Amino acid sequence: MDFEMINGIKTHVPNSKQELVEFVFKKQSILIAVNAEKILHASKETRSLINKNIGYPDGFGAVQILKKKGYKNAIKIPGCELWLEIIASYYKTKSFYLIGARQQVMDATVEKLKTKFKGINICKYRNGFIKTEQEQQDVIKDIKAHKPDIVFVAMGSPKQELFMESLQKEHKAVYQGLGGSFDVYTGYVKRAPKWWIKNNLEWANRLIRQPLRIKRQIHLLRFAYNFILKY
């Protein structure tokens, strides 16, 4: 699969979600979403972490840079859709371990998955409030005992990526960081309506619903400046 370096971040350019899913299973690696925020705030640590694994274009900004660099067929692959694509493709043959969000959200997530994907093997799940080194070691020990094929971790960046890296060292599997995807999947957090998503304005819809996000999204102006002059 082709890839392009964006501000030092190795970003793969799949032609479809399925191609990306098949690729990550061959590599037994960690899927890490690449978006404008990660590109803009890339550090030595985050670059190293993404470049050792599989960064993919999760956001419109990343896709536009790829297209500007000649990848005209580059597509956006939202992480909140990709994990469900993985489940749909492998729920009959693979086992899953879920970590993240509040316990009530996790309970609702598992209940909904078991209803939609009959026979899915969710060997274990838990909330994402892992505060101490001992708790982290307990999770690692549990994952090693259950040996899941796929691990989804929804704790927000960069915490989830760093945690997945520590897990990967102890148990080889496919990992994906999900941010707030469990909350969206269960309806605790509403995703933007389809029109906003189709027109790549999901960020604007979230800003309207959550005005305090302006402190984070103001940086998108700097990203736009870099897009025009640097990338």
MDAnalysis code that builds the backbone (N, CA, C; Angstrom):
import MDAnalysis as mda
import numpy as np

u = mda.Universe.empty(693, n_residues=231, atom_resindex=np.repeat(np.arange(231), 3), trajectory=True)
u.add_TopologyAttr("name", ["N", "CA", "C"] * 231)
u.add_TopologyAttr("resid", np.arange(1, 232))
u.add_TopologyAttr("resname", ["MET", "ASP", "PHE", "GLU", "MET", "ILE", "ASN", "GLY", "ILE", "LYS", "THR", "HIS", "VAL", "PRO", "ASN", "SER", "LYS", "GLN", "GLU", "LEU", "VAL", "GLU", "PHE", "VAL", "PHE", "LYS", "LYS", "GLN", "SER", "ILE", "LEU", "ILE", "ALA", "VAL", "ASN", "ALA", "GLU", "LYS", "ILE", "LEU", "HIS", "ALA", "SER", "LYS", "GLU", "THR", "ARG", "SER", "LEU", "ILE", "ASN", "LYS", "ASN", "ILE", "GLY", "TYR", "PRO", "ASP", "GLY", "PHE", "GLY", "ALA", "VAL", "GLN", "ILE", "LEU", "LYS", "LYS", "LYS", "GLY", "TYR", "LYS", "ASN", "ALA", "ILE", "LYS", "ILE", "PRO", "GLY", "CYS", "GLU", "LEU", "TRP", "LEU", "GLU", "ILE", "ILE", "ALA", "SER", "TYR", "TYR", "LYS", "THR", "LYS", "SER", "PHE", "TYR", "LEU", "ILE", "GLY", "ALA", "ARG", "GLN", "GLN", "VAL", "MET", "ASP", "ALA", "THR", "VAL", "GLU", "LYS", "LEU", "LYS", "THR", "LYS", "PHE", "LYS", "GLY", "ILE", "ASN", "ILE", "CYS", "LYS", "TYR", "ARG", "ASN", "GLY", "PHE", "ILE", "LYS", "THR", "GLU", "GLN", "GLU", "GLN", "GLN", "ASP", "VAL", "ILE", "LYS", "ASP", "ILE", "LYS", "ALA", "HIS", "LYS", "PRO", "ASP", "ILE", "VAL", "PHE", "VAL", "ALA", "MET", "GLY", "SER", "PRO", "LYS", "GLN", "GLU", "LEU", "PHE", "MET", "GLU", "SER", "LEU", "GLN", "LYS", "GLU", "HIS", "LYS", "ALA", "VAL", "TYR", "GLN", "GLY", "LEU", "GLY", "GLY", "SER", "PHE", "ASP", "VAL", "TYR", "THR", "GLY", "TYR", "VAL", "LYS", "ARG", "ALA", "PRO", "LYS", "TRP", "TRP", "ILE", "LYS", "ASN", "ASN", "LEU", "GLU", "TRP", "ALA", "ASN", "ARG", "LEU", "ILE", "ARG", "GLN", "PRO", "LEU", "ARG", "ILE", "LYS", "ARG", "GLN", "ILE", "HIS", "LEU", "LEU", "ARG", "PHE", "ALA", "TYR", "ASN", "PHE", "ILE", "LEU", "LYS", "TYR"])
u.atoms.positions = np.array([
    [0.842, -1.193, 0.000],
    [0.000, 0.000, 0.000],
    [0.879, 1.245, 0.000],
    [0.515, 2.233, -0.830],
    [1.277, 3.475, -0.886],
    [1.127, 4.256, 0.417],
    [2.116, 5.116, 0.665],
    [2.022, 6.024, 1.801],
    [2.731, 7.320, 1.454],
    [2.417, 8.357, 2.196],
    [3.009, 9.671, 2.000],
    [3.384, 10.247, 3.361],
    [4.499, 10.960, 3.425],
    [4.907, 11.617, 4.657],
    [4.262, 13.003, 4.730],
    [3.486, 13.248, 5.771],
    [2.842, 14.543, 5.983],
    [3.355, 15.111, 7.298],
    [4.153, 16.153, 7.221],
    [4.778, 16.734, 8.414],
    [5.473, 15.658, 9.244],
    [6.131, 14.735, 8.551],
    [6.871, 13.673, 9.223],
    [6.041, 12.487, 9.645],
    [4.735, 12.485, 9.323],
    [3.847, 11.392, 9.691],
    [3.597, 10.499, 8.474],
    [3.896, 9.234, 8.619],
    [3.683, 8.263, 7.543],
    [2.189, 7.953, 7.450],
    [1.575, 8.422, 6.364],
    [0.134, 8.263, 6.192],
    [-0.155, 7.348, 5.008],
    [-0.778, 6.209, 5.264],
    [-1.082, 5.263, 4.193],
    [-2.259, 5.763, 3.364],
    [-2.305, 5.295, 2.119],
    [-3.324, 5.766, 1.179],
    [-4.107, 4.576, 0.628],
    [-5.035, 4.027, 1.412],
    [-5.837, 2.894, 0.925],
    [-6.888, 3.348, -0.077],
    [-7.282, 2.450, -0.950],
    [-8.337, 2.752, -1.918],
    [-9.727, 2.468, -1.359],
    [-9.783, 1.746, -0.248],
    [-11.065, 1.414, 0.363],
    [-10.847, 1.020, 1.819],
    [-11.916, 0.989, 2.590],
    [-11.824, 0.521, 3.972],
    [-11.359, -0.927, 4.010],
    [-11.895, -1.739, 3.085],
    [-11.567, -3.157, 3.097],
    [-10.090, -3.391, 2.810],
    [-9.518, -2.612, 1.916],
    [-8.089, -2.745, 1.632],
    [-7.270, -2.433, 2.885],
    [-7.661, -1.406, 3.613],
    [-6.965, -1.042, 4.841],
    [-7.111, -2.137, 5.889],
    [-8.315, -2.694, 6.012],
    [-8.556, -3.761, 6.986],
    [-7.688, -4.980, 6.672],
    [-7.641, -5.388, 5.418],
    [-6.833, -6.544, 5.030],
    [-5.350, -6.279, 5.281],
    [-4.926, -5.048, 5.037],
    [-3.523, -4.677, 5.224],
    [-3.126, -4.752, 6.695],
    [-3.978, -4.250, 7.582],
    [-3.623, -4.242, 9.007],
    [-3.592, -5.655, 9.567],
    [-4.420, -6.546, 9.051],
    [-4.375, -7.926, 9.526],
    [-3.092, -8.627, 9.090],
    [-2.580, -8.270, 7.928],
    [-1.304, -8.838, 7.491],
    [-0.168, -8.357, 8.384],
    [-0.258, -7.104, 8.810],
    [0.810, -6.496, 9.599],
    [0.675, -6.746, 11.097],
    [-0.524, -7.116, 11.562],
    [-0.784, -7.269, 13.001],
    [-0.291, -6.027, 13.743],
    [-0.885, -4.901, 13.404],
    [-0.372, -3.626, 13.886],
    [-1.471, -2.786, 14.529],
    [-1.142, -1.513, 14.798],
    [-2.065, -0.571, 15.414],
    [-2.549, 0.416, 14.356],
    [-3.863, 0.570, 14.237],
    [-4.446, 1.564, 13.342],
    [-4.554, 2.895, 14.080],
    [-3.961, 3.934, 13.485],
    [-3.980, 5.247, 14.127],
    [-4.521, 6.277, 13.141],
    [-5.577, 6.952, 13.542],
    [-6.200, 7.955, 12.687],
    [-5.277, 9.167, 12.524],
    [-5.160, 9.651, 11.282],
    [-4.380, 10.860, 10.991],
    [-5.360, 11.941, 10.537],
    [-5.384, 13.041, 11.260],
    [-6.259, 14.154, 10.910],
    [-5.497, 15.468, 11.046],
    [-6.175, 16.570, 10.797],
    [-5.522, 17.874, 10.816],
    [-4.851, 18.167, 12.150],
    [-5.520, 17.820, 13.237],
    [-4.986, 18.111, 14.572],
    [-3.684, 17.354, 14.823],
    [-3.649, 16.066, 14.447],
    [-2.434, 15.281, 14.661],
    [-1.299, 15.748, 13.758],
    [-1.640, 16.143, 12.538],
    [-0.619, 16.653, 11.618],
    [-0.028, 17.953, 12.154],
    [-0.894, 18.831, 12.598],
    [-0.466, 20.148, 13.065],
    [0.373, 20.061, 14.331],
    [-0.009, 19.187, 15.256],
    [0.656, 19.106, 16.553],
    [1.621, 17.924, 16.649],
    [2.053, 17.414, 15.521],
    [2.955, 16.257, 15.525],
    [4.222, 16.552, 16.322],
    [4.588, 15.615, 17.188],
    [5.819, 15.718, 17.971],
    [6.717, 14.538, 17.613],
    [7.905, 14.548, 18.125],
    [8.817, 13.429, 17.883],
    [8.203, 12.120, 18.366],
    [7.545, 12.177, 19.515],
    [6.932, 10.981, 20.096],
    [5.770, 10.471, 19.253],
    [4.865, 11.381, 18.852],
    [3.704, 10.937, 18.080],
    [4.103, 10.478, 16.686],
    [5.070, 11.140, 16.083],
    [5.548, 10.706, 14.766],
    [6.106, 9.297, 14.844],
    [6.931, 9.053, 15.840],
    [7.539, 7.730, 15.999],
    [6.483, 6.659, 16.192],
    [5.491, 6.951, 17.016],
    [4.440, 5.986, 17.310],
    [3.620, 5.662, 16.060],
    [3.202, 6.695, 15.339],
    [2.399, 6.471, 14.129],
    [3.221, 5.769, 13.058],
    [4.465, 6.196, 12.887],
    [5.285, 5.659, 11.802],
    [5.662, 4.197, 11.999],
    [5.615, 3.717, 13.229],
    [5.883, 2.299, 13.495],
    [4.647, 1.446, 13.238],
    [3.509, 2.117, 13.066],
    [2.253, 1.398, 12.915],
    [1.575, 1.797, 11.599],
    [0.258, 1.900, 11.587],
    [-0.443, 2.208, 10.350],
    [-1.319, 3.441, 10.537],
    [-0.809, 4.570, 10.065],
    [-1.592, 5.794, 10.078],
    [-2.468, 5.839, 8.838],
    [-3.708, 6.246, 8.994],
    [-4.626, 6.287, 7.853],
    [-5.393, 7.613, 7.862],
    [-5.856, 8.098, 6.703],
    [-6.504, 9.415, 6.612],
    [-7.921, 9.412, 7.169],
    [-8.030, 9.818, 8.414],
    [-9.317, 9.847, 9.112],
    [-10.055, 11.159, 8.866],
    [-9.315, 12.213, 8.542],
    [-9.926, 13.531, 8.406],
    [-9.811, 14.122, 7.017],
    [-10.676, 15.094, 6.738],
    [-10.716, 15.774, 5.440],
    [-9.387, 16.465, 5.137],
    [-8.771, 17.064, 6.172],
    [-7.510, 17.760, 5.965],
    [-6.422, 16.840, 5.455],
    [-6.308, 15.648, 6.063],
    [-5.304, 14.673, 5.636],
    [-5.548, 14.242, 4.196],
    [-6.806, 14.030, 3.849],
    [-7.149, 13.614, 2.484],
    [-6.784, 14.699, 1.476],
    [-7.063, 15.947, 1.814],
    [-6.760, 17.040, 0.885],
    [-5.259, 17.169, 0.636],
    [-4.464, 16.954, 1.676],
    [-3.012, 16.996, 1.494],
    [-2.570, 15.866, 0.580],
    [-3.100, 14.669, 0.790],
    [-2.752, 13.527, -0.059],
    [-3.114, 13.801, -1.514],
    [-4.272, 14.390, -1.733],
    [-4.671, 14.712, -3.103],
    [-3.754, 15.771, -3.710],
    [-3.365, 16.730, -2.894],
    [-2.454, 17.776, -3.364],
    [-1.100, 17.185, -3.749],
    [-0.729, 16.096, -3.080],
    [0.544, 15.442, -3.360],
    [0.443, 14.406, -4.478],
    [-0.713, 14.333, -5.125],
    [-0.843, 13.479, -6.296],
    [-1.703, 12.238, -6.143],
    [-2.200, 11.986, -4.942],
    [-3.046, 10.803, -4.716],
    [-4.507, 11.206, -4.939],
    [-4.887, 11.289, -6.189],
    [-6.210, 11.805, -6.547],
    [-7.348, 10.924, -6.034],
    [-7.060, 9.643, -5.813],
    [-8.106, 8.720, -5.359],
    [-8.116, 8.526, -3.844],
    [-7.371, 9.360, -3.125],
    [-7.336, 9.246, -1.663],
    [-8.742, 9.445, -1.099],
    [-9.091, 8.635, -0.114],
    [-10.413, 8.723, 0.483],
    [-10.313, 8.904, 1.995],
    [-11.327, 9.518, 2.568],
    [-11.411, 9.666, 4.020],
    [-12.004, 8.404, 4.618],
    [-11.357, 7.875, 5.656],
    [-11.847, 6.683, 6.334],
    [-12.047, 7.036, 7.806],
    [-13.245, 7.460, 8.181],
    [-13.493, 7.817, 9.592],
    [-13.313, 6.613, 10.508],
    [-12.571, 6.815, 11.584],
    [-12.353, 5.731, 12.537],
    [-13.637, 5.213, 13.146],
    [-14.638, 6.110, 13.298],
    [-15.914, 5.707, 13.896],
    [-16.717, 4.802, 12.972],
    [-16.298, 4.685, 11.708],
    [-16.913, 3.749, 10.765],
    [-16.029, 2.525, 10.559],
    [-14.729, 2.735, 10.616],
    [-13.785, 1.661, 10.314],
    [-13.891, 0.496, 11.282],
    [-14.038, 0.773, 12.582],
    [-14.087, -0.329, 13.546],
    [-15.304, -1.223, 13.314],
    [-16.404, -0.627, 12.847],
    [-17.591, -1.414, 12.545],
    [-17.400, -2.217, 11.264],
    [-16.620, -1.683, 10.338],
    [-16.273, -2.432, 9.126],
    [-15.447, -3.666, 9.497],
    [-14.540, -3.491, 10.431],
    [-13.726, -4.618, 10.898],
    [-14.600, -5.682, 11.548],
    [-15.518, -5.252, 12.400],
    [-16.409, -6.207, 13.055],
    [-17.275, -6.936, 12.034],
    [-17.849, -6.184, 11.097],
    [-18.712, -6.794, 10.086],
    [-17.974, -7.843, 9.271],
    [-16.685, -7.619, 9.028],
    [-15.889, -8.540, 8.213],
    [-15.420, -9.767, 8.981],
    [-15.235, -9.627, 10.305],
    [-14.564, -10.690, 11.053],
    [-15.305, -11.203, 12.292],
    [-16.528, -10.748, 12.518],
    [-17.181, -11.141, 13.778],
    [-17.468, -12.635, 13.884],
    [-17.499, -13.318, 12.745],
    [-17.778, -14.753, 12.776],
    [-16.523, -15.588, 13.050],
    [-15.351, -14.977, 12.848],
    [-14.113, -15.761, 12.936],
    [-13.088, -15.232, 13.938],
    [-13.238, -13.996, 14.383],
    [-12.247, -13.386, 15.273],
    [-12.858, -13.057, 16.634],
    [-11.974, -12.855, 17.619],
    [-12.413, -12.472, 18.960],
    [-12.033, -11.013, 19.234],
    [-12.820, -10.369, 20.097],
    [-12.665, -8.939, 20.335],
    [-12.547, -8.623, 21.830],
    [-11.773, -7.569, 22.110],
    [-11.623, -7.055, 23.479],
    [-11.834, -5.548, 23.376],
    [-12.749, -4.994, 24.176],
    [-13.111, -3.583, 24.092],
    [-12.753, -2.851, 25.379],
    [-12.113, -1.686, 25.213],
    [-11.732, -0.855, 26.355],
    [-12.122, 0.585, 26.043],
    [-12.798, 1.253, 26.992],
    [-13.039, 2.671, 26.790],
    [-14.356, 3.173, 27.346],
    [-14.472, 4.497, 27.412],
    [-15.705, 5.180, 27.817],
    [-16.155, 4.781, 29.229],
    [-17.340, 5.249, 29.611],
    [-17.924, 4.900, 30.906],
    [-18.491, 3.493, 30.847],
    [-18.652, 2.870, 32.018],
    [-19.120, 1.492, 32.038],
    [-20.507, 1.349, 31.421],
    [-21.396, 2.316, 31.656],
    [-22.739, 2.207, 31.100],
    [-22.699, 2.297, 29.571],
    [-21.768, 3.062, 29.048],
    [-21.604, 3.146, 27.593],
    [-21.080, 1.824, 27.050],
    [-20.133, 1.227, 27.764],
    [-19.585, -0.057, 27.329],
    [-20.643, -1.150, 27.383],
    [-21.451, -1.152, 28.433],
    [-22.536, -2.144, 28.536],
    [-23.490, -2.012, 27.348],
    [-23.839, -0.765, 27.018],
    [-24.757, -0.519, 25.898],
    [-24.115, -0.886, 24.566],
    [-22.823, -0.614, 24.437],
    [-22.101, -0.949, 23.206],
    [-22.114, -2.447, 22.960],
    [-21.767, -3.197, 23.979],
    [-21.707, -4.660, 23.846],
    [-23.092, -5.240, 23.564],
    [-24.094, -4.716, 24.235],
    [-25.462, -5.200, 24.009],
    [-25.889, -4.958, 22.559],
    [-25.574, -3.784, 22.037],
    [-25.953, -3.448, 20.660],
    [-25.175, -4.296, 19.651],
    [-23.886, -4.506, 19.910],
    [-23.079, -5.333, 19.006],
    [-23.583, -6.770, 18.969],
    [-23.933, -7.296, 20.137],
    [-24.413, -8.689, 20.195],
    [-25.766, -8.850, 19.513],
    [-26.554, -7.776, 19.507],
    [-27.846, -7.819, 18.824],
    [-27.672, -7.779, 17.311],
    [-26.763, -6.919, 16.857],
    [-26.572, -6.742, 15.415],
    [-25.714, -7.839, 14.802],
    [-24.676, -8.267, 15.516],
    [-23.748, -9.272, 14.986],
    [-23.906, -10.560, 15.798],
    [-24.868, -11.349, 15.425],
    [-25.197, -12.565, 16.159],
    [-23.993, -13.516, 16.234],
    [-23.656, -13.912, 17.447],
    [-22.552, -14.848, 17.633],
    [-21.192, -14.196, 17.786],
    [-21.127, -12.859, 17.799],
    [-19.843, -12.179, 17.953],
    [-19.164, -12.614, 19.252],
    [-17.862, -12.817, 19.174],
    [-17.091, -13.263, 20.331],
    [-16.385, -12.073, 20.979],
    [-17.057, -11.437, 21.926],
    [-16.441, -10.370, 22.720],
    [-15.943, -11.039, 23.996],
    [-14.662, -11.335, 24.019],
    [-14.142, -12.128, 25.131],
    [-14.060, -11.340, 26.429],
    [-13.991, -9.991, 26.316],
    [-13.952, -9.168, 27.538],
    [-14.158, -7.710, 27.141],
    [-14.691, -6.925, 28.052],
    [-14.778, -5.483, 27.832],
    [-14.759, -4.790, 29.182],
    [-14.355, -3.512, 29.170],
    [-14.290, -2.746, 30.410],
    [-14.254, -1.264, 30.076],
    [-14.478, -0.431, 31.094],
    [-14.413, 1.015, 30.903],
    [-12.960, 1.462, 30.692],
    [-12.816, 2.726, 30.308],
    [-11.487, 3.226, 29.980],
    [-10.797, 3.997, 31.090],
    [-11.316, 3.897, 32.305],
    [-10.730, 4.635, 33.424],
    [-9.645, 3.785, 34.084],
    [-8.471, 3.848, 33.492],
    [-7.314, 3.088, 33.976],
    [-6.319, 4.124, 34.500],
    [-6.278, 4.275, 35.810],
    [-5.580, 5.415, 36.399],
    [-4.209, 5.090, 36.973],
    [-3.958, 3.857, 37.334],
    [-2.695, 3.523, 37.991],
    [-1.903, 2.519, 37.168],
    [-0.647, 2.420, 37.476],
    [0.228, 1.447, 36.809],
    [-0.267, 0.028, 37.076],
    [-0.750, -0.216, 38.296],
    [-1.249, -1.548, 38.624],
    [-2.468, -1.905, 37.788],
    [-3.379, -0.943, 37.609],
    [-4.561, -1.180, 36.782],
    [-4.159, -1.480, 35.340],
    [-3.177, -0.762, 34.847],
    [-2.694, -0.994, 33.492],
    [-2.105, -2.394, 33.362],
    [-1.329, -2.799, 34.341],
    [-0.722, -4.131, 34.311],
    [-1.790, -5.222, 34.407],
    [-2.852, -4.945, 35.156],
    [-3.946, -5.908, 35.263],
    [-4.635, -6.109, 33.914],
    [-4.812, -5.012, 33.170],
    [-5.429, -5.108, 31.847],
    [-4.521, -5.883, 30.890],
    [-3.244, -5.588, 30.935],
    [-2.289, -6.307, 30.084],
    [-2.327, -7.801, 30.386],
    [-2.332, -8.134, 31.671],
    [-2.383, -9.538, 32.081],
    [-3.663, -10.210, 31.586],
    [-4.779, -9.479, 31.659],
    [-6.066, -10.028, 31.237],
    [-6.102, -10.247, 29.723],
    [-5.543, -9.322, 28.991],
    [-5.506, -9.458, 27.533],
    [-4.622, -10.631, 27.128],
    [-3.522, -10.796, 27.811],
    [-2.648, -11.941, 27.521],
    [-3.355, -13.254, 27.815],
    [-4.222, -13.250, 28.819],
    [-4.957, -14.469, 29.179],
    [-6.047, -14.788, 28.156],
    [-6.734, -13.757, 27.651],
    [-7.844, -13.979, 26.724],
    [-7.395, -14.110, 25.263],
    [-6.226, -13.527, 24.935],
    [-5.661, -13.621, 23.586],
    [-6.638, -13.187, 22.481],
    [-7.186, -11.985, 22.566],
    [-8.111, -11.523, 21.523],
    [-7.382, -11.268, 20.202],
    [-8.113, -11.397, 19.104],
    [-7.544, -11.097, 17.783],
    [-7.549, -9.603, 17.504],
    [-8.551, -8.912, 18.056],
    [-8.731, -7.493, 17.779],
    [-9.035, -6.766, 19.087],
    [-8.348, -5.641, 19.302],
    [-8.557, -4.856, 20.523],
    [-8.908, -3.422, 20.122],
    [-10.050, -2.940, 20.588],
    [-10.458, -1.556, 20.371],
    [-10.266, -0.781, 21.669],
    [-9.596, 0.367, 21.575],
    [-9.317, 1.177, 22.759],
    [-9.823, 2.600, 22.526],
    [-10.772, 3.038, 23.330],
    [-11.367, 4.366, 23.188],
    [-11.061, 5.194, 24.432],
    [-9.938, 5.884, 24.410],
    [-9.518, 6.672, 25.567],
    [-9.084, 8.082, 25.189],
    [-9.137, 8.411, 23.904],
    [-8.669, 9.713, 23.457],
    [-7.177, 9.713, 23.182],
    [-6.751, 10.589, 22.278],
    [-5.332, 10.681, 21.901],
    [-4.609, 11.706, 22.771],
    [-3.319, 11.467, 23.070],
    [-2.490, 10.319, 22.660],
    [-2.534, 9.156, 23.656],
    [-3.370, 9.266, 24.685],
    [-3.394, 8.237, 25.731],
    [-3.676, 6.852, 25.160],
    [-4.668, 6.770, 24.257],
    [-5.028, 5.454, 23.731],
    [-3.915, 4.849, 22.881],
    [-3.205, 5.688, 22.130],
    [-2.113, 5.174, 21.296],
    [-0.959, 4.658, 22.144],
    [-0.632, 5.393, 23.189],
    [0.453, 4.962, 24.079],
    [0.081, 3.670, 24.811],
    [-1.184, 3.572, 25.194],
    [-1.638, 2.365, 25.883],
    [-1.632, 1.168, 24.932],
    [-2.089, 1.382, 23.703],
    [-2.082, 0.296, 22.724],
    [-0.667, -0.181, 22.430],
    [0.278, 0.748, 22.419],
    [1.667, 0.358, 22.183],
    [2.165, -0.555, 23.300],
    [1.809, -0.238, 24.543],
    [2.225, -1.080, 25.668],
    [1.542, -2.450, 25.598],
    [0.301, -2.482, 25.139],
    [-0.409, -3.749, 24.985],
    [0.197, -4.592, 23.872],
    [0.529, -3.940, 22.779],
    [1.072, -4.648, 21.607],
    [2.389, -5.344, 21.928],
    [3.156, -4.755, 22.820],
    [4.430, -5.367, 23.207],
    [4.229, -6.693, 23.934],
    [3.069, -6.833, 24.572],
    [2.784, -8.036, 25.354],
    [1.899, -9.042, 24.616],
    [1.068, -8.537, 23.698],
    [0.165, -9.442, 22.965],
    [-0.040, -8.920, 21.541],
    [0.421, -9.658, 20.555],
    [0.278, -9.268, 19.160],
    [-1.163, -9.450, 18.711],
    [-1.730, -8.386, 18.184],
    [-3.102, -8.412, 17.690],
    [-3.296, -7.194, 16.801],
    [-4.495, -7.047, 16.254],
    [-4.866, -5.821, 15.558],
    [-5.469, -4.879, 16.592],
    [-4.959, -3.648, 16.633],
    [-5.449, -2.644, 17.581],
    [-5.964, -1.428, 16.811],
    [-6.994, -0.796, 17.357],
    [-7.458, 0.467, 16.793],
    [-7.908, 1.398, 17.903],
    [-7.449, 2.634, 17.841],
    [-7.895, 3.662, 18.771],
    [-9.188, 4.280, 18.263],
    [-10.159, 4.481, 19.168],
    [-11.487, 4.901, 18.737],
    [-11.968, 6.240, 19.284],
    [-11.202, 6.878, 20.147],
    [-11.672, 8.156, 20.672],
    [-13.045, 8.024, 21.318],
    [-14.027, 8.772, 20.802],
    [-15.373, 8.736, 21.372],
    [-16.356, 7.869, 20.597],
    [-15.856, 6.894, 19.838],
    [-16.719, 6.108, 18.947],
    [-17.782, 5.289, 19.673],
    [-17.467, 4.781, 20.861],
    [-18.469, 4.002, 21.594],
    [-19.641, 4.887, 21.998],
    [-19.343, 6.121, 22.392],
    [-20.401, 7.067, 22.770],
    [-21.289, 7.382, 21.573],
    [-20.663, 7.543, 20.407],
    [-21.426, 7.831, 19.188],
    [-22.269, 6.621, 18.794],
    [-21.673, 5.445, 18.867],
    [-22.363, 4.221, 18.455],
    [-23.621, 3.964, 19.279],
    [-23.565, 4.275, 20.546],
    [-24.702, 4.016, 21.435],
    [-25.662, 5.200, 21.546],
    [-25.327, 6.312, 20.902],
    [-26.217, 7.463, 20.916],
    [-26.041, 8.399, 22.093],
    [-25.065, 8.139, 22.960],
    [-24.801, 9.048, 24.072],
    [-24.241, 10.378, 23.557],
    [-23.569, 10.309, 22.408],
    [-23.100, 11.511, 21.716],
    [-23.621, 11.428, 20.287],
    [-24.245, 12.483, 19.805],
    [-24.810, 12.489, 18.469],
    [-23.760, 12.880, 17.433],
    [-23.642, 12.063, 16.391],
    [-22.774, 12.425, 15.270],
    [-23.520, 13.420, 14.395],
    [-22.766, 14.174, 13.603],
    [-23.379, 15.170, 12.721],
    [-24.329, 14.500, 11.727],
    [-25.383, 15.202, 11.303],
    [-26.270, 14.661, 10.262],
    [-25.498, 14.379, 8.973],
    [-26.077, 13.527, 8.129],
    [-25.376, 13.044, 6.931],
    [-24.919, 14.171, 6.006],
    [-25.721, 15.243, 5.890],
    [-25.339, 16.328, 4.984],
    [-24.016, 16.950, 5.411],
    [-23.853, 17.167, 6.705],
    [-22.623, 17.761, 7.228],
    [-21.431, 16.833, 6.998],
    [-21.649, 15.526, 7.184],
    [-20.576, 14.550, 6.981],
    [-20.190, 14.501, 5.509],
    [-21.199, 14.420, 4.624],
    [-20.955, 14.319, 3.184],
    [-20.181, 15.514, 2.663],
    [-20.433, 16.688, 3.212],
    [-19.776, 17.915, 2.746],
    [-18.553, 18.282, 3.580],
    [-18.040, 17.301, 4.347],
    [-16.817, 17.478, 5.134],
    [-16.906, 18.643, 6.110],
    [-18.088, 18.812, 6.700],
    [-18.311, 19.889, 7.667],
    [-18.675, 19.350, 9.044],
    [-18.283, 18.121, 9.305],
    [-18.590, 17.514, 10.595],
    [-17.987, 18.320, 11.735],
    [-16.790, 18.860, 11.509],
    [-16.118, 19.669, 12.528],
    [-16.935, 20.918, 12.853],
    [-17.562, 21.518, 11.822],
    [-18.360, 22.727, 12.022],
    [-19.620, 22.406, 12.814],
    [-20.230, 21.264, 12.536],
    [-21.425, 20.865, 13.272],
    [-21.106, 20.645, 14.745],
    [-19.958, 20.022, 15.015],
    [-19.555, 19.794, 16.408],
    [-19.285, 21.123, 17.109],
    [-18.735, 22.074, 16.374],
    [-18.452, 23.381, 16.969],
    [-19.743, 24.109, 17.319],
    [-20.758, 23.980, 16.473],
    [-22.052, 24.603, 16.746],
    [-22.667, 24.003, 18.009],
    [-22.554, 22.673, 18.140],
    [-23.145, 21.985, 19.296],
    [-22.298, 22.114, 20.554],
    [-20.964, 22.296, 20.355],
    [-20.045, 22.400, 21.486],
    [-19.139, 23.621, 21.285],
    [-19.655, 24.821, 21.531],
    [-18.896, 26.061, 21.262],
    [-17.527, 26.111, 21.939],
    [-17.378, 25.448, 23.072],
    [-16.098, 25.491, 23.777],
    [-14.987, 24.804, 22.982],
    [-15.346, 24.030, 21.954],
    [-14.334, 23.390, 21.108],
    [-13.549, 24.412, 20.298],
    [-13.977, 25.667, 20.300],
    [-13.274, 26.699, 19.544],
    [-11.813, 26.795, 19.971],
    [-11.548, 26.471, 21.253],
    [-10.173, 26.532, 21.748],
    [-9.278, 25.525, 21.023],
    [-9.867, 24.385, 20.613],
    [-9.122, 23.382, 19.854],
    [-9.157, 23.681, 18.366],
    [-10.326, 24.081, 17.871],
    [-10.499, 24.187, 16.426],
    [-9.946, 25.472, 15.841],
    [-9.610, 26.429, 16.693],
    [-8.964, 27.641, 16.179],
    [-7.657, 27.302, 15.487],
    [-7.067, 26.167, 15.901],
    [-5.810, 25.751, 15.294],
    [-5.994, 25.322, 13.843],
    [-7.245, 25.062, 13.428],
    [-7.490, 24.680, 12.046],
    [-7.142, 25.814, 11.084],
    [-7.175, 27.047, 11.571],
    [-6.768, 28.175, 10.729],
    [-5.282, 28.072, 10.392],
    [-4.484, 27.666, 11.384],
    [-3.049, 27.481, 11.133],
    [-2.816, 26.309, 10.195],
    [-3.646, 25.276, 10.337],
    [-3.535, 24.135, 9.427],
    [-3.826, 24.576, 7.995],
    [-4.873, 25.394, 7.807],
    [-5.217, 25.892, 6.472],
    [-4.066, 26.708, 5.891],
    [-3.423, 27.514, 6.728],
    [-2.268, 28.311, 6.287],
    [-1.138, 27.399, 5.835],
    [-0.848, 26.372, 6.639],
    [0.215, 25.415, 6.283],
    [-0.142, 24.659, 5.011],
    [-1.421, 24.326, 4.851],
    [-1.860, 23.589, 3.666],
    [-1.554, 24.382, 2.393],
    [-1.813, 25.670, 2.447],
    [-1.620, 26.522, 1.267],
    [-0.136, 26.738, 0.981],
    [0.658, 26.965, 2.026],
    [2.049, 27.380, 1.827],
    [3.100, 26.292, 1.988],
    [2.786, 25.214, 2.735],
    [3.830, 24.244, 3.056],
    [3.624, 22.872, 2.419],
    [2.400, 22.359, 2.478],
    [2.197, 20.969, 2.072],
    [2.057, 20.845, 0.562],
])
